[in-house]
């Protein structure tokens, strides 16, 4: 099975050739855990989880690493503002991240390294760069000599002279060249810090990922991935320090997802369009959110608003309706019909088309189009007078198979009557407590599961759709 992917390094589609047969070593830059993640963070989480799922679907063993930056300036500032310690804040928002992306059906990484748990490797990495002449100490800080790496700028396709023209040395920095970047920062009084040969301090941002990737995946990895905004300077700097340290290619393929905008504007707190995943998954079906994110090719920018999300919900429900109708019709089907094999061949052709689309740089938008075609075929089939359980089972299992690759579900777990009654009681109490957001959340959750509530003077009644 030939998988082609777009390599940001070469700016071209390339055939994927793993370092080790049957295995994929994949590193994805994770969040800085000082707050809840926003919808922009959700896109790479979903996109690269889907790519991982597809590699696994076609038979690869994927060593998937996603890191947590659990110490940096933002965490230190948050700790000061909240009156807490940095590790407390990091622990809380790591758990929140896992809960939020878990709701979006993102699988746990094989490894979730944290900066604070990789300090020995980071210090060894920095010492190695100093010993090889690629880094220098300056009054407790350590900087990387950017000009010592001849290929600097190869990922962002910029010359070092062009980069130099826009670089500045900030107040308090002691570096020799504006392009040099920090590997180790001397601690300010009261900050969280670790002992080092250069005094107490903490790592710079870029060195963390190089050290963690090397620790868990080796000196050369198959795929390094992240948001487009990380391409420069973060990924550029990772390449420089890793290839200087290890004397070999850091990553064979670089994947970057496109930006996300809110109503065609950049997402920002000042514009009031900052959407937290924590809130998003409470107000919308996570399956629909994931479906929406995958309805655009991962390298393209995506616009997000309520209208587009509602459109995605309608599209998702068209496929889900076909799936539910298949399950309903199965009860009235026969074991075999004369056209059983022909229909199963049609279904298999859709599976092959799905693979072709995903093999072409993980084109989830076109893969979803295949699901629409499969739903169309399913609707045609169940309109026949006689249907085969064998064909219907093939339709159902194919929907399950392909949606599992994309990471959303069509099957809805049916609630028991006592579960429904318990949720209704919780909603009644929430309304008494004037917690209307929770009451609405319960109502919407039940509606998504096919349970309609009717508030009457005699109490709340419910029925299944």
N, C-alpha and C positions, 0 to 999 in steps of 0.2 A: 504494500500500500504506500504510494508516493504522496507525501505531504509537502506542499509548497508554502513557504511563509515569506512575508516581506521583512527583509533585514534592514533596519534603520541605518546600520553601519555602511552598507553598500548601496542603499536606496534602490534595491531591486528585489524581485521575488527569487527565492532560491529553494532548491530541493533540500529538505531536511535530512541531514546525515548525522546520526548520533555519534558521540565519542565512543560509547560502548553499545554494542548491538542490543537492541530491545529495551534500552533504558534512556530516560530523559532526565538530565540534571537541570532543574529549572529554579531560578532565584527571582523572587518578586519583591520589590521594595514595598514595605508595609507602612503603616501610619506612625506618626509621632503621637503618643497616647496621652495627650493633655486635655482632651475634651471628647465629646461624642463625634463620630465621623459624619460628614455631610454627604450629600448625594453625589458630589464629584468624586469622593473616595470610593463610593459604591461601584462606580463603573469599572475601574481596574480590578476590583475584587471579583466582580461577576465575570468580566471578560477573560481574565487569566485562569479563573476556575473552570470556565467552559473549555478553554484550550487544553487545560490539564485533563478534563473529563474526556475530550475527544482523543487525545493521545492514549489514554487508558482504554477507551472503547476499541481502538484499532490494535491493541495488544501491547502497548508499551508499559513498562514499569516506570512511573514518574516519581522521582525524588523531588518533592515540591517544598521549597523553603520560602517562608514569608516572615520577615523580621518585624520586631517592634522596637522603635526608638524610644527607650524609656528613661533617657536623661538628655536634656538639651535646654537651651535658653527658654523655650516656651513652657516647658515643664517646671523649670525653676521659678519663672514668673507666676505660673498658676499656683504653685505651692505657697508662694509669698501672699498672693491675693486670698487664698482659701485658708491660710493658717494651718496648712498640713505639710507633711513630709513628701518629698518627690516620689519615693516608692509607693506610698499610699495612693497617690493620684494615678500613678502608672498602673498599679494593680486594678484599680477601679475601672479605668477606661480600657484596659486590655479585655477585661470581662465584658464590658459594654460592647466593644468591637466584636467580640466573638458572638455575642447574643444578636447583634444587629445583622451581621453578615450571615449568621446561621439562619435567621429568619428568611434571608434571600437565597437559601439553599447552597451557600458557599461551603464547600467541604473544608474540614480542618487541614492545615498544612501538615506534612510529615514532620517538619521541624518549624518551631516558632522561636527562633533565637532572640534574646534580648541583649541590648548593649551591656547592661550591668552584669550579665552572666558571661560576657565574652571579653572581659577586661584584660585577662592574661594574654590572649591571642592578639588583641589590639596593641598592647604594649610591645609584644615581640615583633609585630609587623612594623611599627614605627622605628624601633631600634634597628631592624634590618635595613630600612630605607636610609637611615642615618649612616650606618656602616658602609652602605654601597655608594654614598655620596649624593643621594637623591633628596635628602632632607637635612635641615639644620635647626639647631636650638637657638632661641633668642629670648633671654631673660625669662625662662620658664615656659615659653610657648615653643611649639615645634611646627615648622612650615615645610611644605613640599616645594622643591625647586621645579616649577612648571617647565621652564625652558630646558631642563635637563632631559625631558622626554621629547624626542624629535617629532613624534607623531601626535603631539597634543593638538586637539581640534578635529581629529579624524571622524569622530562620531557626529559632531555638530556641523562638520564640513565648513569650518572656519579656519583661516590662517592665524597663526599665533600673533602676527603683527596687527591684524584686525581686532583680535581680542584685546591686545595690549592697549589700543587706543581708547577703549571704553573702561579700562580698569583703573581703580583708585585705591590708595592706601587710606583706610579709615583711621580716625583718631584712636589712639591706643594700640594700634597694630604695629608690630616691630619687624615686619617682613622686608626682605631685600628688594623684592620685585612686586608690583601691584598684582600680577597674575598668580603669585604663590598663594597657596591656601593652607589653612590650619589643619594639622594632624592632631595636635594636643594643645589645650587651652589652660593656661594657668588659672587656678581657682581664685575667685574674689572672696573676700571675707564672708563667712557664713554660708557659702555655697556647698552643695554636695560635691565631694572630691575623692580622688584615689591617689595613693602614693605612686610616684614614677621616678625614673632616673633624673627627671628635669624639675622635680618638685611636685607638690600636690596640684591636681587638676583633673580634667576630664577630656574625652576624645572630641575631635572635630567630627562633623556630621559624615563626611565622605568616607573616612577610614573605616567606619563601623561596618558598612556593607561589604567592603573588600575582605575584612577579617572574617566576617560571618560566612560569606560565600566560600571562602577557602576552607574554613573549619568543617563545614558540613558537606561541601560538594567537591572540593579539590581546587587545584590551581587553575584549571581550565574547565569551564562549564558549558553546557549546550546552549541554554537560553537564559538571558537576563531580560526582565520585563519591568515595566512601570508606566506611569503616566507621561504624556508628552512633555509636560512641564519639568520632568526630571532629567530630560536628555542633556541639557546644559544648565548649570555646570556639574550637577551631581554625578551623572553617569560618565561624563567626560573625565571627571576627576578620579572616579573609580578605575577606569581603564588605565589612566596614567600611573597611579600608585601601584595597582596590581601587576601591570606588565613590567614595570621597573623592578618590583620586588621579585617576581617569579620568573622573569625572562621568557615568558611565553604568553600566547593569546589568552586574555581573560575570559571572554565569552564569544562563542562562534556566531550567535544570532542575538540581535537586539530587537525587542518588540515594544512598541509604544502605542498606547490607546489615545484617541483624540480627546479634545476638550469637551466639557459639558457646559451649556449655557442655560440660563433661566429666562424664558421669554426673550430670547435673542440678546440677552445682556450677561455680562460676566457676573457670576455669583459673588456677592459680597454682603457683609453685615450692614454696611452703610446704605445699601440700596433696599434693604429689608427683604431680600430674596434668598436668604441663607436657609437651606432646607436640610435638616438633620435626618439621617436614616432612622434614628430612634423614633422620630415622629412619623416619618413616611410609612413605615411598616405597621404602625398602629392605625393609620387612616386609610390604607389601601392594601389590597390583597398582594402579598409579596410575590406571588406567582406572576401577577400582572406587571409589577415593577421590573422583575427580571426579564419577562417577555419584552417589555418596552426597551430595556437597555440593549437587548440582543437584536432588535428589529432594525438597527443601523450597523453597518460594518464597523468593527472596532477601531479602525484607523481614522474614520471620519468623525467630524464634530457632531454632537447631538444636542438638540434643543429640548428643553424639558419644561412642560407646564401642565396644568390640570386638563386642558382640552386634549392635548396629545396623549396624556395618560388615559383619559376616558376612551379615546379612539383605540388605544392598545388593549384596553379591557374588552371592548366590543370584538376586536379581532381574536383575542384569546378565547372569549366565550363562544365564538363561532366554531373553533376547533374543539373546545370542550363539549359543546352541544352534540357534535357529531360523535364524539367518544361516548358520551352518556347514552345516546340513542342506540349505539352498537350494543352496549351492555343490556339495555332494555329489550332490544330485538332478539338477543341471544336466547332468551327464555322460550321464544316461539319458533326457534330454528330447528332444522333437521340435521342429522349427522353428516350427510353428504348430498350434494346436488351435481348435476351433469357438468356445471361450469366451475366447479371448485378449483381445479388446477389452474385454469386460465386466470381466475381472480387472484390466486396466490402468486402467480407470476407477475401480475400487475403490481401487487404490493411490493414484491421484491425489487422491481424496477425503481420504485420510489425510494427504497432504501439505498440503492446504488447511486441514484441522483443526489440524495442527501450527502452521501460520502464524497461525491465529486465536488459538491459545493464547499464542504468543510475542508477538503484537501486543498482547495484554492484559497490559501491564506485565511482559513477559518471564517468563511463567509456566512455568518449566522443569519443575516438578512435573507439570503437566498435559501438557506436551510429551512427557515420558517415558511417560506413560500412552498417548499416541498410538503410541509405539514398541511397547508391549505389544500394542495392538490390531493393529498391523501384523504383529507376530510371530504372533499368533493366526491371522490371515488366511493368513499364509505356511504355517503348519502344516497348515491345512485344505487349502490348495492342493496341497502336495506329497504329501498322502495320496491324491490322485486317481490313477487308473490311468494316465492320460495327462497329461503336463505339457508346457508350451511353454517353450523356451529364452528366448523373447522376454519372457514373463511373469516367469520366474525372474530374468532379467537386470534387469527393471524393479524387482522386489522388492529385489535386491541393491544396485542403484544408488541406490534410495530410502533404504535403510538407511544407505548410505555418505554420502549427501547430508545426511540429518537428524542423524546422529551427528557429522558434521563440524561442524555448527552448534553442537552441544552440547559438542564438543571431546573426545569419547572415541572409541575405536576398537573395532571388532568383529573386523576382520581381524587375524589373528596371523601375523606373519612366520615362516615355517617355518624351523627351524634345519637346517643341513646336518649330516650325520653327524659330520664332522670337528669342527664347532663344538661338538657335544654332547660328543664325546670330550675336547676341550680343557677344557670346563667341568668334566667329571668329574675330570680330572687335577688341576685347580685345587682342587676340593673335597677330594680325597684329601690334597693337600698342606696345605690349611687344617686338616684334622682332625689331621694329624701335628703341625702347629704349635699345636694346641689353640685354633685360631681358630674355635670352633664357631658363632659368630654368622655368619661368612662362609660356612661350610659349609652352614648351614641356609638362608641366603639363596640360595645357588646351587640347592639342592634345590627350594626353593619357586618360584624363577624358572623352573626347568625344568618343574615341575608345572603352572605357569600356561600354559606353552607346549605342554602335552600330552605331556610326557616324564616317565615314571615310573621312578624309580630303585629298585633292589633291592640292598641290601648283603648279600653272601653270603661265606662263608669263602674262596671262590675269587676274590673281588673284587666290584666294583660292576657290575651288569648294568642295562641300560636298555631300555625299549620305548616305542613311541608308543601313546597311548591310542586 
